[in-house]
């Protein structure tokens, strides 16, 4: 046996009236009770006092066409039925007070009648489950005449029931995440989950966001993409304002952030709005926020919480509705403990904190990011650029090896591609260009002819002019790895980590022995700290 159905809806002050022609024209509330495939057991009819007579007439008419329907009249008076805040508030109070029993009866919320404001409010309350039912719409016969009962349809707000809509939502979310990644098809699962979380927060909250991670991990680029996404979704209309807090020093920091009035200090010859005012209705990105002074931190906290602040030399406060993204490569928790960062500001920033991993922690993303940098170089320079197959394979083997430290993260990768692209005027990066670049990067990360590397080679008898730079850099790194290893086999596994997986049989110690023999060296000489210079 089916459960009873209760309909809740507004009296239509125009559509449900129709005067003397009421039986010859469609009336939505009456028509709902005439549907052959819908039994309305109860009708909760909401109306205003000026329409009491019409409400009673509709009750009488329903008794004629649907005697099994019990009508419950509820008077809801609004001072202004077009005032959204008032109508929503009264309907919310009604929903809280109404004794819904969803386990015993089904509910339909009729949204064909009432003002547009009332219809929107009913929709929102049903969507939020304050009214536990489905939406119902009624409509007239095709020609709208003839006194027909018309038809009706139910709208289920569970969007997961609609495959095409669910697919569109999933595709839109995926597109937004790709937008934040600049269209780069990243492969690191943890990073992809991180971006998905950021996309959800960015579009669902205006709270401050804190981006942490090492220098060069992409915090600035991500902040710009966040702004572009919010702009695309019409969530911001103002500007993107970016500042590195490490450049804000002394008296000028307050002025740069909060502005000043003319004459506030020596040299203040005109008013300055400040970065916070410039970011009104937009997004403010404070990179390296850990470098901000304590006084500026206190002002920033108040500006975040109250959206108001006092420019330098001003008597009246000004306001700015900005969203804040802060970036840092420091541990702000440790800075709070050391007294260098305000605890209350950190608590305000720490609601949404996302740590961007360095490139060395996302090595599977090096290849797609390299392709992105090739495309970006070509667009920037206005000429095509590509790797030969052999050169690209060699570069990626190096980039993915343990010897590639990527201490500068994506900045290192972008700079590396720029150098290779510049040295390939024909637009073709060949193996020779790649080998030279690998040497540069190895020198950058491990040092070349100075410090410990130079000392180790000198101790082995190699003077400053004994080796080409290429061999010197490479040999110094091999010596460093050997002295840190437990055995020749252990050192070989580290040095040949990429190529060994492609060989049918591996004897890493033998490969290392043959390499050292080229320079008259062996394992004992290296690990004992050196001896006489090798012979010619």
Steps between C-alpha positions, in 0.01 A plus 500: 500500500642839398567763761283816518620808314511851644543805274629833631462810287388861472156616396520658155335840553459540123516156341277333763237777482363541143175654634181384332699301241679289757353174375578576138870576548798316647579565865826345626398412858166354389662323206754331730216338693342372176793298369405137430846371593534701823290461812533811719403391849590827667561848362674760717398825331701809594332836450501865614220671692382717204424177312296326771178499294679347200659235723159395632361488144787274389437271798135468392594434138751230600227333705298475177767352275702302760290426809771269639742797530517666841609864475700662781499881466808676640512881505849644443499878484797687354546875519662474158446172309785602266754539781721193475637519854156532657335227291784254547507566876126443541505183290801369693310557826204316351721207395659477846159497671317267261469137627645325196478118510695385193494140619120499492398720205644646180533874445473708186595869503286681240703786342268609220314759709613787720737784417829419330672573831277247678568238232878550531481473878301176481757362258792589732331360810419176319852471360643550850257233634328737741193379312551124446322454170509534124412805298179491299405714202160527332430626150190572287372312199680570174271790409461619860120505463203271528499464878728197483683371801834536320789284607768473767856379545725427797860621517746289699783720627736204537717591200675165518183352351558694180790339316560780251492769769731300727736449207496872420579586863787247506639635174475858627683411822771321300533800269535736797773283652679488163469879480679534835778276363535716186376205297799285596403130520673434830537136606586521870190369686563702817544823305185437296300445820649820641391701196150349518473610865626848415245529218218411740613753760568777247150484354322437830665739743632855527714420803878562483713227342858422606730341242820353643790314342856555382605790282420432136225245574245712312319699771492823299386326182224318691382824664468661157304203368270510805424864424437422133261218595306718745485773236367247248231394750407865569606472866735798481482818296804686630869467424763239585757675720827322573780603735804326647502591868879462512516828305294689760733656751480779757252788482427430136337164582194658667462750218532235229240273656250741654566823313566849637365852492692787346736653756493194729881495493787660317469424130126423512410761239171335399248244622583133445218242503717204606489140386199400708286772345627411154387141561142606588251246358801299380778281636812595696796262489756558774798283414751422776256629763736371769725800421229750598571710809298455821335844471392428143374158612274664761354738241454216252307294757253783558464559126421131453246480779325837463584592140603845626836662579660838561738640234817666630424859603121459459230583754230284342507132420449364150362165390598234250324173416793285389578131523846410628737230383824484695812310400804396701794261491544535877350302787259760638425281802868516597499875431206540741689305767805723446289817529559605139142447382173585671310196626160658433586580137639150450176354636304714253719387208515137602135418421594384148868407474634313198863389467632485144763225459832570333582365154727231645194359682298493177745348254223335298380855419833608348415373151161681466648815651790483255249482213319801650825699516575415135160635398541808717845573356364472144213738578730748674771500235271463199682199354455124518710285730537125534735231630647227289381164629847404623554837669166495681554146625847596632371812674214314666730221620713761669202700630349191663825374652611549860780723374248766394432693818264769362581726792336793321199284412298620199718808462793270430299310241376816328849652495647176367256485209556869426876446475461200270242678286720806466801288398290320239444778245370252244228404747644151548649400835752226425700261715806729514287787633350272764839368615625856543190589700537196723852620575370846591235357732747263663734793559215704641391233747827333591766763435779483240859589578475638852438400859481136602478379141829671409664374820401141420648515151813676619552229759482246219771685310295694244613861476275785382595448134520121500144438382243660274218668690257231382716216640586695815135555598403143423798341673461715811140379538604138447766537772243655736257212446773239546618644830143508631427140394553179696648310206579528130176320417303744715666798328434343159131456575474870583701619200326277245150500653321595175690295240537184713123435476534477121777238500448123499789446738654751734845513653507853637832454678666395174353798312633730772844332490525556124399864533759567771768321300468768229656742750747252652289465813358209694266446795776469759677822396174699509368370832840525670513873431739499204867431442751583233369658181398247238750434226460621144 
